[in-house]
Amino acid sequence: MSLCRHLLLRVNTHHITRASSLYLARRHISATQAPHNSSRRHDHLPEPSTSTAPGPALRLSSAVLRTVSRNTHRDIPPELAPLALPTLPTERALGPEQQQRIDAYEAARAGGPDAPVSASFGEWSALAKDATRARLGEVLDHLAADAMDTDVLNPRYAGRILEHAAPLLADDRVLALLLTLERRAALDLLSDVLIIDLTKRLVDSPDMLRILATLLGHNLRHRASFRAVSGRPSTLAHLALFLVHNLLEMGQPQQAYAIFRVLVDTGCIPPEALQDQHVEDVSLIIHTALVRACLHWRWRASAVHLAIHLLRPSPLARTLPAVLDLALDVAYALLEAPTRADVTACAALLLARDDPPESVVRALYVAAHALDCPAPAEALYAQTSFAPAGRALTWLFSYLTLHAVNKHLGRRLARNVLHEHAPVPLQDRAQFVELAAGAGYAKEARALWERFAVGKHARVVEADGGCMVRVVSCFANVIHQLKAERAKEDGAKHEAAPVYEPGQTDYSYTEPLAGESVSHDALADAEAFTARVLCMYTAAHAPLAQAPHHALTSLMRAHFVLGDVPAGFVAFRHLLARKEVPDLHDINVILSALAEYSPRRAVEMLRRMEQLGIKPDGVTLGTLVHHAGAHGDTALVQALVERSSAALDLKGVQALIRASLASRDIEALRTNLRRAYAICTDLQRGARRGLVSPNTGKDCAAAALRAGEPLLAYRFWKLLVMGRTAWHEHRALRKGIRAELGRAAGPAVWRELSVEPGRYRRR
């Protein structure tokens, strides 16, 4: 290509080879020379620096390179959002020849003598490539400014700069280059990947939307024949669907209608998407067609995104039959051969509705169960209270009681099953009761056990060892609580520490029998029910001499929990009589019984176990730590922790925290509380979030109040209790914290302690 003599000045570079001699046109090359046809210059576009001497090239930092302008106001297809930026070549230093090209270019911009010069498009491309590899931001900015001189350079120059250096150019410079290509009708020089990337960066710009409208309209018509061959539209067609949506949102309906017509004419929006919904709002008709087109081409994430957008504008829009039917169509489409992402997206769509139908909610539960994706199911149940059906019911209940942060949802589900008489699969009944009892839902566990322990399938629940032990342990705690309350009413001192069961989900998280007076009848009723459960289990496995090993171990555990040590060892003698070797589980049960009466003797037994080669596990150590703390033997607790801290499991750590709260020295108690708060904060992070029980938080908050640390009590309450149990269950604790804090608490703290958050309100 020959560049005009009157627009360029010659630079004397005798040491530079001919191939590396590049001279670029500029409007401001010479201050004494009038620009050619100045009326056509782009004075409204940003200009680079006009310094007269080439300074050191600006190098972009890695932080700048990683920063790409992102827009949060306009939308792009979710499927296209994760696409990578145009790949940049590995950064490397310039060689002598490349550096000479850069120096020649910068010298030409600074000025020099007149001379005719020619430069090829290949040489220009090499210069842009070299500047990009070396991350020379100032040089690239100069190249972009020169490429916008549309009177001299072919528009391919601007296109090549965008292809090479778009990720390194500022947004205003990129937009100016696009405007240059638009004026020269050369937007088709851009690749699809570059268009998508530039859209992600500049989609909030009205100029960018107008350019996209022009580009996509031409592109879709040009590629209609290619779509017919491949059977699927291009990624630009996908982008065009969202462009229609964005233009409607910006109040530019005419441009939106024009692109929509092109999408229909080229088959990107299939005829079946244009169903008659008896809707007069043209914008709603177009949005509905866009959603159905996304479903047709299996762009599920885009369909959900647009459908949620339709549900959010106003309460009126959420009640329109056309919108509700469309949302249901999207939900059912997502649940056909779903993935985990589809289940999550479907839950988000249903949560955007005020009243999702029960049928589609249950279908989502089934899909979430099949894919083991509990978080969307939990969120949906928290809003709707629709209980799952079939095996998904026990699966969700297990997650809510064992892993969910919001523990009160498990109780709500148990009550739903009771009040609505929801069927529980036969093979899951024992597990369901076991989960309820293990979580401390005493009333619900009893009602469920009594419902299932009748009829021809009663043995499924009566003879299950895990179910029996959990129910007995739960009601042993209830009995302890009732005795403690009765003793308090009588003015007597009664120590009623919760029973620690090895392997129990949360040994102290037992719901009291609320609403019942502490009377002899209530206590006798709880004791009678516990004896009934134990008696029916014993009868189911009679004769005990022939009972399986696991049945005898469960029976032994239950007797020890109830404090009937002789009866527990009777079951153990049956194992010894058959010359069966006790396993670690059996030994843990015996240690638990022994530690309840004498923790130090249990530790001696533990040492003999280790001498015989039997290594204790975290459950064993947690049991000993708990009972040592319950007996006030802080020296033994400290020795156990120092000796085996690495082997303690989470329950053992919680037992250790509770044991540290028994100190009578106020200063020591304050120190222990601060350490406990640090431990709980660490345990609440990441995947372990929610594993520390709410009752641990209640105990710590109560101890902090006792130590005169109301602010620390508030922190324990907020970290471990708030939002994880029903609001009424910690009313007294909140009242005590408010009273101790007094005026020291700010309005935000008072509001948190006084007003129940909306998402935690009981249904």
N, C-alpha and C positions, 0 to 999 in steps of 0.2 A: 504494500500500500504506500502511495506517495502522499506525504503531508505537505500542505501549502507553505511556501517560503515565508509569506507575510505573516503567518501565524506562529512560526517557530524560530528560535534563535539557535545558531550553531554553537556547540560547546567543543573546545579544543581538547580532545582526549586521545592524544597520539598513542598512549600506552594501552588503549582498550581495543580489543579486536572488533572487527566489523559486526560479527554476530551479536555482540553484546551492546551495540550502540543503539539506544532507544531514546526517542525524543517525543514527548507527549504534548498535545495541545492543551492550552490553558487560557482562560479568559483574562487572567491577570498576570501573564508572563512578563509583560513590560509595562511599566507605568507611563511611558511616553508614547506608546503605540495604541491607537484606538482599536477596540475589539471589533471583530467582523460581525456585522448584522446584530448589533447589541440588543435590538428589540426582541430577539428570540432567545436571549439568555435567561437562565433560571435564577433570577436574583432573589426569589423567595426561598430558595433552598439553602440549607446551611453550608457554609464554606469552610475549608480548612485554613490553617494559619497561613499568612502571607509574608512570613519572615523572608528576608533577602539572602540569608546564608543557611546552608544545610546544616542543621544541628544533629546531635546524636539521635539515632533512631529510637523511638519509644518502644520499649518491650512491655508486653502485657503480663501481669502477674498471673499465677495459677488461679488465684481467687477470682480474678476478673474472667478468666477463661471458663470457669465453672458456673459463672452467673449468667443466666439467660433470662431475659425479661419474660415473665409469665403473667398471664392475665386471669383475673378471677371474676370478671364481670360478664364476659361473653363465654359461650360454650363451644367446645370442640368434641368430636366423638370420643367417648371413653376408650374405645379400642385403639384409637390413633394416638392418645396421650402418651402411652409408654414408649412410642417409637423413638429410636435413638436419633440424636442430631446427626447431620451429615458428618461423616468421619473426618477428623482432622489428621493429617499426617503427623508422624512422630516429630517432636521438636528437635531441631538439630542446627548446628552452626553453619553459616554460609561458607562455601569454598571461595577461592580467589576470583574465579570467573563470575560466580553469582554476586559476590560483593561488588565487583566492577559494574555489573548491570545496575545494582541498586545505587551506587555512587553516581553513575551517569544520569540516571533518572532524577535523582535529587538535585544534581548540578543543573540539569535542564530546567527544573522548576525555579532555580534561583536566578537564572539568566545567563546569557553568553552571547558571542558573536553570531551573526546570521550565516546560515549555510543550509542548502537543501539536504534533507535527511529523509530516509525511508525506513519504515519498520513494519514487520509482518505481524499478523495476528498470533502466530506461534511464539514470536518473541515476547509479545505482550503477555500471553498466557504463562510463559516461563517466568517472567518477572512477578506476576501475581502469585504463582506457585512458590517461588523462592521466599517472598515476603511472608506468605502464610506459614511456611515451614519454620521460619525464623521468628515467628510471632512479632513481626515488626508492625505494630498498630498504626504508627504515624504514616508509614509508607503505604499501607493498605488504605488508609483514609484519603491520602493524596490520589491514589489510583482511582478510588471511587469518585472523587470530585472530578477528575479529568474525564472519566468515562461518561459523565453526565453532559459533556459537551456534544450534544447530538448533531451539531452542524458539521463536525469533522469526523468523529469516530463512528464506526459501524456499531449498531446496538448490541452486536455479539460481545463487544468489549464489556459492557455493563453486565450482561448475562454471565460472562466468565468470572467477573469479580464476585458476583453473588454465589456462584457455584463453588468457588475456591474459598472465599473468606467470609461468608455470611455469619458464621458463629462468632467471628472476631470483630465485626462491625457494630457500631452503635445502631439503635433502632431507627433514629431519625435518618441516618445515612442509608440504611437498608430501604426505608420507605422512599427516599428520594431516588434511589436506583430503580425501584419498581415503577415509580411515576415516569421515569425516563423511558423505560421499556414500554409502558402503556402508550406514551405519546408516539413512539415509533412503531406501534402495533407489533411488538416483538415479545409479548408475554409468553408465547408458546415455546420460547427458548428454555424456560425453566423446567426442571425435572419435577416429578410428582413428590419425591421425598423432600425436595427443597421447598415446594409449595406448602406441604404439610407443616414443616418446621417453621416457616415464616408465618403461617397462620397461627400457630401456637404462640408465637411471640407478639404478633401485631393484631390479633383478632379484635381488640377493643378499639382499633383506629377506624374511624369512618372511611378514610381514604383506602385502607386495606380492604374493608368490606366491599367498597365499590370496585376496586381492582379485582378482587376475587369473583365478584358477580360477572364482570366482563370475561375474565379468564375461564371460569368454569362453564359459562354459557357456551363459549366457543369450543372448549375442550370436550364437553359432553356430546355436542353434535358431531364433532370430528371423530370421536371414538365410539359412536353408536354401533358401527359395523363390527368393531373388535369385541364389544360386549356381547353381540349376538353370537359370535364364534365361541367365546369362552364360557358363556352362560352366566357370568357374574359381572356386576358393575365394577368399575375401578375404585381405588381408594379416593379419588377425587370426587366421584359420585357420592360416596359416603360423606365426604366433607361438605358437599353441596347441600345435603339434607340439613345439616346443622347451620349452614349459611342462611337457608330460608328461615329457620327458626330465629337466628340472630337478627336478621333484617326486620322481621315482624316485631321483635322486641324493641328495636331501635326506632320504630315508627316509619319504616321505609317499605310500605306494602307493595308499591309498584315494582321495585326491584325484586322483592321476594316472589311476587306472582310470576315475573318473567322467568326466573330460575326454576320455579315450581313447574311451569309449563314445559320447560325443556326436560326436566326430570320425567314428566309424564310422557312426553313425546318419544323420548329415547328408551322408555321401558324401565327406567331405574325405579320409578314408582309404579308397581304393577296395577292393572285395572281393578283387582279385587280389593286393593287398599282404598279405593274411592267408593266405599259403600255409602248408601244413603242413610244417614243417621237422624234425619228429620231435625237438623240443626241449621239455624239461619246465620249464625256467626261464621263468616268466611275464615277468620283466623283459626277458629276451633276445627273447622273442616280440614284445613291444611295441616294443622298439628296432628290430627287424628290420622290423616293419610301418611304423614311422616313416621309415626309410630308403627303403623301397620306395615309400611315398607321395610322398616328395620327388622320387624319380626319375620317378614318374608325372606329377607337375605340373611337371617340368623345373626343379626347384629344385636344381640340381646341386651348388652350393657347400654347401648344407645337407646333402645326402646324403653328401658327402665328409666333412664335419665330424662327423656322427654315426657314419659307418662307421669313421673313425679312432679315435673314442672307444671303439668296441667292440673294436678291435684292441689297445688300450693297457693295459687293466686288469691283465692277468697273462699269463704265458707259456701257461697253459692256455687262456685265451680265444682266443689267437691261433692255436690248433690245432684249435678246434672246426670241423667241416665247415660248419655253417650260417654261421658268421662268415666263413670263408674264401670260401665261395660268394657270400655277399652282397658282400664286397669286390670280387670279380671282376665281379659284375654291375654294380656302380657304375663300375668302371674301364672296362669295355667301353661302358657308356652314355656316359661322358665322351668316348670316342674316336669317337663317331658325330657327324660334322659338328662337330669340336671347334673351340674358340677357343684363343687363347694361354692364357687363364685356365684353361680346361679341361685343357690339357696340364700346366700347373703343378700343378693340383689332383690330377690323376691320378698324377703323379710322387710327390707327397706321400703319397698313399694307398698306392702300391706300396712306398715306403720304410718305411711303418709295418709292413709284413709282413716276416717273417723270410726267406721264400723266395718272392718273386713268380714266377709262371710265366714261362718264357722267351717264350711266344707273346704275352702281353699287353705284355711289355717291348719286344719288337720292334715291336708295333703302335704303341706310344707313340713309338718312334724315328721311324717313318714319319710320324706326325702332327707331331712336333716338326720334322722336316725340311721338311715341306710349309709349316709356319708360320714357319720360321726361328727356332725357339725353343730355343737350344742349352743353356741353363743346366739345365733339368730333365733333359735327356738326359745331360748330364755327371754330375749327381748320381746318377742311376740307374745309369750305367755304373760309377761309382766304387764302388757297393755290390754290384752283381751280376756285373760283368765279362762280361755278355752282349754280344757284338758285334752291331751293327746289320747289316741285310742290304740289298743293292741300293745305290742312290745315297745312302741315308742313311749308309752306312758311310764313304764318302769325306768326306761333309759333316761328320760328327762328328770324324773324324780331322783334318780341316783345322782345326776349332775347337780341338781339344785341343793341336795343335802350334803354332798361330799366336796364339791368343787366351786360352786357359785359363790360370788362375793355377797350377794343379797340372800342371806339365809332364810328370811321370812317368806320367800317365794315357795320354798319347799313345804312349809306349813300350810300355805294357801292351797297348794296343789293337793295335799293330803285331805284337807277339808272339802275341797271340790269333789274328790273321789267319794267321800263319805256322803255329802249332802245330795249329790247328783246320782248316787248309786252307779257310778261309772264302773263298767266291768274291767277287772284286772285279769290278765291271762293266767290260767291255772298254774303254769310253770313259774310264774313270777310272783305269786301271792306271798310266799314265805319271804322272798327278798324284799318285797314292798313293805311288809310289816317290820322286817329287820331294819330297813333304812329309816322308817319313821321312828322306831324306838331308839336307834343309834343316834339320831339327831335330837332326841329329847322331846318329841311330840307325844307326851304321855297319853293324853285323851285320845288322840287320833290312832295311836298304836293299839290301844286297848280296844277301841271300837272296831278297827279293822281285824284284829285277831279274833274277836268274838263273832264277826260276820263270817270269816273264812273257816273257823274251826267248827263248823256244823255241816251236816250233810255227808254225802258219800265221799267227798274229796277233803274231808276235815284233816286226814292224816298228812296231807301235803304241808300244812302249817304246823300241826301239833307235833310232828316228829322231826321237824327241822331244827338241828342243833344251833345254828347261827341265829335263827329267829328267836328261839327260846332264850338263849343267853342275853341277847339284846333287850328283850322285853323284861326279863328278870332284873337285869342291871338297871334299866330305866326306872322300874318301879321300886327298886331298892333305894335309889336316890330320892324318889318321891316319898317313900316311908321315912327316910332320914329327915327330909325337909318338914314333913308333918310333925314328926316327933320334936324337932327343934322349935317349931313354932308353938307347939303345945307347951313345951317346957318354958319357953319365953313368956307365954301367957301366965303360967303358974309361978313365974319368978325364979325358976331354977336355971342353972347353967348347964347347957347341953352342947357338947361338941359334936357337930354333925358334918364331918368332912365328906365331900362327894366320893363315891366309890370309883376307884381307878380300875378300868378293865383293859388288859392288854389288847391292842388292836382296835379298841372302840373308836368310833369316829371322833367323838368329842365328849369325853367322859363327864364334863360338868355342864354341858349345854342341855340341861333338862328343864323343860317347861313345867312350872308348878301347876297343880290342879286349881287353876284360877276360878274364883267364884265359890269355892267350897269352904265352909267353915272348918277350922281345925277342931274336929270333934273326934270322939272315940269311934263314931260310925264311919267317918271318912278314913281314919287310920285302919280300922278293922277291914273296911272294904278293899283298900289297897293291898293289905296283907293277904286277904282271902284270894284276890285275883292272882297275886304272885304265886301263892301255893297251888292254885288251880292250874296255872300254866306249867309249873314244874311237875305236878302230879300227872297231868295228861301226857307230858313228854316221857316220863318214866314208864307209864303204862304202854305207850306206843313202842317202846324198845324192850319190854319185858320178854323173857327173863334177862336180867342184866348180865348174868354170867355168859350169855351168848351174844350180847350186844356188840356192835362194831366198836373199834377203837375210838373213832371220832365221837361216837355217841357218849361213851363213858367220859371222855375228856370234857365234852360240853356239860355233862351232868356235874362233873367235879367242879368246873368253873362256876356254875350256877350256885351250888351249895356254898362255895367259898365267898361268893359275892354277898349272899344272905347271912354270912357269919356262922353257918352251920359247918364247922370244920370237920367234926367226926363223920358226918354224912358224906362229905366230899372225899375223905380218905377211904370210905367204904367202896366208893366207885373206883378209886385208885387201886384198891386191893384186888379187884377183879382183873385189872390189867396185869398186876404182878403174878396173880395165880395162873394166868395163861402164859407166863414167862415172856410177855411182850416188853420190849425195851422202850422206856419213855423217850419221846423226842423232845426237842427244845420247846415246843409249844406246851407239852405237859409240864415241863420243868418251870416254865414261866408262870403257869397257873398256880403251881405249888408255892413258888417264890412269892407271888402276889398275896396268897393267903397268909404265909408266914410273916411277910413284911408288914401286913396290916396290924399284927400284934407286936412284933419285935423286928424293926428294920435291921438292927445290928446282927441278929441271928441269921436273918436272910442274907446279909452280906457275907457272913462266915460260910453259909452254904454256897454262895456264889464263888467264893475262893476255892472251895473243894471241887466245884464243877470245873473250874479252870485247870486245877491240878490233874483232873481226869481227862483233859483235852476237850471239854465242851466249852465253846466260846459264847459268851452272852451277846445278844443283839441289842438294838436300840430300845425295843419294847421292854426287855429285862431291866436295863439301866433306868429307863423312864419310870418303871414301876417302883424301883427302889428309891429314886430321887423323890417321887411323889410322897411315898409313905414316910420317908425320913423327914421331909418338910412338914407333913401333917403332924408328926410327933414332936416337932420343934427341935429336932436334932440338927442344928445348922452345921456343926462340925462334920457330921457324917455326909451331909449334902455337899459341903465343900470338898471333902475327900473324894467322893464319887465323881464329881465334876472334873477335878484335877486329874483323876486317874483315867477317866474314860470319856472325856468330852467329845472326842472325835466320833464316838459310836452312838451318841445320843440322837434319837430321831426327833421329828418335830414335836410329837406329843411329850417326849422327855424334856425338850426345851421349854415347853409351856408349863410342865410340872415344875421345872427349875425356877421359872419366873414366879409361879405361885408360892413356891417354898421361900423365895427371897422376900416375900411380902410379910412373912410372919415375924420379922425382927421387931423387938420391943424398943430398940434404940432408935429414936426419931431421926438422928443424923444418918445412921446406917441405913434406915429405911429410905430416906431421900436419895442416898447414893445408889441403892439398889434399884429404885424407881427410874432414875436417869439411865442406868445401864439397861434396864428392861425396855425403856422407850427406844433406845438405840437399836436393840436387838429386834424389836417388833417392826421398827421402821425398815430395817434391812430385810426382814422376812416378807414384808409387804411389797417388795419390788419385783418387777418382772413376772416370770411364770409362777412364782410362789405367792403372788398377791391373793389374799383371801384365805390363806391356810391357817393363819392365827385366828383362833375362835373369838367370837364376840364376847363370850363370857370371860375370857382372859382379859379383854379390855375393860369389862365391868369391874373385875377384881382389882385391876391396876388403878382404875380411876377412883374406886372407893378407898384404896390404900393411900393414894395421893391426897385425897381429902383429909384422911386421918393424919397424914404427915404435915398438913398445913400448906399443901402445894396445889391450890385450885387451878392454876393455869396449866400445870402438868396434867391434872385430872381432865381438863377440857381437851388437851391434846390426845390423851389416850382415848377419850370418848369419840373424838372426831376421826381418829385413825382406825379404830377397831370396831366401834359400835354403830356410829351414825350410818343410817341407810342399810344396815345389814341385818337388823332385827326389826320387828314391828315397833312402831313409834311408842305405843303405850307400855311396852315392856321395860323401858328405861326412863319412865317419867320421874320416879323418885331420884334417880341419879342426876338427871338434868336439873331438877329443882335444887339439889344439894350443891351442884357446881355453881348455879346462878347465885345462890345465897352466899357462898364463900367468895365468889369473885366480886360481888357488889358493884360499885361504880368503876372498878378497874377494867371491867369488860367493855369493849367498844360496842357500837350498835350492831355491827355485823355478827359478833359473837352472840349477843343477846338474841338476834333474829334466828341464828342457827339452833340455839338451845330452846327456843320457844315456838317456832313455826315449823310444822312438819313439811318437808320438801314434797312437792307435788308427785314426784315419781315414786315416793315411798308410801303414799297413803294407802290404807287398807281398803280392800274392795268388799 
